[in-house]
Amino acid sequence: MEHDAHVTFRQGVKACIPTLLGYAGVGLSFGIVAVASGFSLLEIILLCLLVYAGAAQFIICTLVIAGTPISAIVLTAFIVNSRMFLLSMTLAPSYKDYRLLNRIGIATLVTDETFGVAVTPHLKGEKINDRWLYGLNITAYVFWTIACMIGAIFGKYIHNPDALGLDFAITAMFIFLAVSQFESIRRSQIKIYLVLIICVIVMMLILSLFMPSYVAIILASTLTAALGVVMER
């Protein structure tokens, strides 16, 4: 039955499969970049396991090459990943009745991609339990680490990774996630979402004139999300 489609660990694994192509492309790219930046295979694996954030991992490589102090690297990674507060808070009602450690375990493994998958049934009001979320999140976590490892191992043999089109994989994945979310929106809400899309773009462009672009994106997204809550009420 449809209302039982987000219950088991196996169903969570299955729900994650469409995102794996994106993880593969970006993970391979990161492994290649990290090796070129002087990171060892062990260091790359630790970055994947402990940081587990594609954008932050790429930024760390860039900052390390530039000789940036560790404190600045940590602060930058924190700012870039601060959007996870917003993503986790959005999904929090789905697992608010679980124990604290269980909630922490679920939220720790949330990424942009797994959020994109999980938020669709959440918006439909369908029940999501911890087993399904763990199946979704752990599959992405393991696959991301493996993809980065493969990129690191074989990266030295790939002289022109851009020719493989790996950089477009993440874009294609987000297009898929966006389309799947829009399909779940009721017609009465379409105007609201269009207004919110315009608002986030305008705010991002204005804020980027006064602050770094990644900060502008995070702030614009947070403000738009708050506006969306008010408009839906």
Beta strands, then each sheet from edge to edge (+ up, - down):
end
